[in-house]
Amino acid sequence: TIVCQHAVRFGGDSIYLPDCVTIAARFGATRTYLDQKFVRVPLVPEAANLFWGQLIGIGRKHHFRAMMRLSLLPLLATAAFVSFRITGNDKGVW
């Protein structure tokens, strides 16, 4: 839904999305911004809510290996941020 909303904002045609897609969307284009080739999601609160929702969801299903992998994401994001600040290059961080 975010890409469709940004397309309409920049003069593109509206695309029909099924109701299940639009209902499942957590937020729209008003909470995101475009940066070069990427759609950026603010860290707080949108990205944090997505992270915690995913972590809680896989915890409920008792997928502990997936929980452990997902719990590495904040550490990796911190390392990527520090690397970017030191080198000024975001290529190869992930």
C-alpha positions in Angstrom: 0.0 0.0 0.0 2.9 2.4 0.7 4.3 2.1 -2.9 0.8 2.6 -4.3 0.2 5.7 -2.3 3.6 7.1 -3.2 2.9 6.4 -6.9 -0.4 8.3 -6.7 1.3 11.2 -4.9 3.8 11.5 -7.8 1.2 11.3 -10.5 1.0 7.6 -11.2 -2.2 5.6 -11.6 -4.0 4.1 -8.6 -3.7 0.3 -8.4 -6.5 -1.8 -6.9 -5.3 -3.8 -3.9 -7.5 -6.5 -2.3 -9.1 -5.6 1.0 -7.0 -8.1 2.9 -3.9 -6.2 1.8 -5.1 -2.8 2.8 -6.5 -4.0 6.1 -3.2 -5.8 6.9 -1.1 -2.6 6.3 0.3 -1.3 9.5 0.8 2.3 8.2 0.7 4.2 5.0 2.8 6.6 2.9 2.2 9.4 5.3 4.6 7.7 7.8 7.3 6.9 5.3 9.6 8.8 3.0 11.5 8.2 -0.2 15.3 8.3 -0.2 17.0 7.7 -3.6 15.9 4.1 -4.5 14.4 3.1 -1.1 11.3 3.6 0.9 12.4 4.5 4.4 10.5 3.7 7.5 11.1 5.8 10.6 12.8 3.8 13.4 10.5 5.1 16.1 7.7 4.1 16.4 7.0 2.3 13.1 10.1 0.1 12.7 10.2 -0.6 16.4 6.5 -1.7 16.4 7.1 -3.9 13.4 10.1 -5.5 15.1 8.3 -6.2 18.4 5.2 -7.4 16.6 7.3 -9.9 14.7 9.3 -11.0 17.8 6.1 -11.5 19.8 4.4 -13.4 16.9 7.2 -15.9 16.5 7.4 -16.2 20.3 3.8 -17.2 20.5 4.4 -19.9 17.9 7.4 -21.2 19.9 9.9 -20.7 17.0 12.8 -20.1 19.3 15.5 -20.4 16.6 13.7 -17.6 14.7 13.5 -15.5 17.9 17.2 -15.9 18.4 17.9 -14.9 14.8 15.6 -11.9 15.0 17.1 -10.8 18.3 20.4 -10.2 16.5 18.8 -7.5 14.4 19.3 -4.6 16.9 23.0 -5.5 17.2 23.5 -5.7 13.5 21.7 -2.4 13.0 23.9 -0.8 15.6 27.0 -2.2 13.9 25.8 -0.9 10.5 25.1 2.6 12.0 28.6 2.8 13.5 30.2 1.5 10.3 28.3 4.1 8.3 29.3 6.9 10.6 33.0 5.9 10.5 33.3 5.2 6.8 30.5 7.2 5.3 29.7 4.3 3.1 26.6 2.2 3.5 27.5 -0.4 0.9 28.3 -3.9 2.2 27.0 -3.2 5.7 24.3 -5.9 5.5 
